[in-house]
């Protein structure tokens, strides 16, 4: 294999991924008798927090709205866990925005924020 060739996909418990570049976040994986989910905690928690925050905001205002940068930053700062290091803080913030945006684009139902 030449240096510029992609390595072949690998398969772990039915999940195909490209080693070194793809991590199968959010995928169920059975190891022996135990099933686990592969995810980066800050990513998953930020994403879910964005969905929950949007659901709460909708319950209070009864409308889907676009927030100003200032208001959105305030909202994130209210929600972010205080015990994260700098790298995980950046991941959490990024995926909070992803979760919020998914609700705004109707890709995720508001009801998912209740879970």
C-alpha atoms as one frame of an Amber mdcrd trajectory, in Angstrom:
protein
   0.000   0.000   0.000   1.375   3.401  -0.982   1.636   6.144   1.622  -1.267
   8.105   0.084  -3.627   5.106  -0.135  -6.390   4.970   2.450  -6.151   2.059
   4.844  -8.967  -0.448   4.490 -12.118  -0.091   6.553 -12.285  -2.226   9.682
 -15.354  -3.736  11.274 -16.061  -3.847  14.999 -19.318  -5.558  15.927 -20.929
  -4.570  12.635 -19.700  -0.962  12.759 -17.391  -0.082   9.877 -14.851   2.624
  10.451 -11.646   3.951   8.950  -8.844   3.526  11.513  -7.057   6.713  12.418
  -9.765   9.029  11.086 -13.220   7.751  11.991 -14.395   7.097  15.495 -17.834
   5.513  15.605 -19.290   7.930  18.177 -22.771   7.071  19.313 -22.581   3.509
  18.033 -23.603   0.532  20.134 -20.827  -1.988  20.593 -21.105  -5.390  22.263
 -17.972  -6.626  23.957 -18.603 -10.074  25.376 -21.856  -9.916  27.334 -21.740
  -6.169  27.842 -23.126  -3.599  25.427 -21.676  -0.109  25.499 -21.909   3.069
  23.447 -18.792   4.610  21.953 -18.823   8.372  22.411 -16.814  11.286  23.651
 -18.548  12.426  26.814 -18.283  16.178  26.140 -19.614  15.714  22.609 -22.611
  13.646  23.673 -23.426  15.806  26.692 -23.089  19.068  24.759 -25.334  17.768
  21.980 -28.016  16.585  24.421 -27.766  19.835  26.408 -28.357  21.847  23.223
 -31.496  19.841  22.476 -32.766  20.147  26.075 -32.050  23.889  26.190 -33.921
  24.421  22.939 -36.865  22.379  24.260 -36.942  24.474  27.471 -36.671  27.685
  25.474 -39.552  26.584  23.251 -41.704  25.701  26.286 -41.121  29.195  27.694
 -41.623  31.165  24.484 -43.751  28.751  22.421 -41.798  29.650  19.295 -38.682
  28.550  17.449 -36.494  31.618  17.125 -33.025  32.581  16.037 -31.071  34.077
  18.907 -28.527  36.874  18.655 -24.884  35.942  19.143 -24.907  37.689  22.522
 -28.047  35.912  23.760 -26.845  32.542  22.472 -23.480  32.980  24.210 -25.291
  33.813  27.473 -27.404  30.687  27.101 -24.345  28.483  26.486 -22.520  30.034
  29.447 -25.493  29.233  31.712 -25.586  25.599  30.604 -21.926  24.595  30.316
 -20.520  22.308  33.030 -17.835  24.075  35.059 -15.608  21.006  35.546 -14.404
  20.620  31.936 -10.861  21.262  30.760 -10.248  23.618  27.817 -10.431  20.911
  25.121 -13.629  19.379  26.459 -15.147  22.837  26.946 -14.605  23.547  23.252
 -16.114  20.185  22.279 -19.089  20.700  24.588 -19.793  24.199  23.247 -19.523
  23.061  19.639 -21.929  20.181  20.085 -24.347  22.261  22.149 -24.647  24.409
  19.036 -25.117  21.284  16.902 -27.910  20.022  19.176 -29.644  23.404  19.219
 -29.341  23.706  15.441 -30.702  20.206  14.837 -33.899  21.214  16.640 -34.050
  24.492  14.706 -33.784  22.598  11.417 -36.393  20.043  12.554 -33.825  17.225
  12.355 -34.477  16.284  15.985 -37.913  16.528  17.609 -38.277  18.751  20.667
 -39.548  15.722  22.588 -36.046  14.218  22.447 -34.950  17.009  24.792 -37.066
  15.498  27.542 -34.919  12.345  27.676
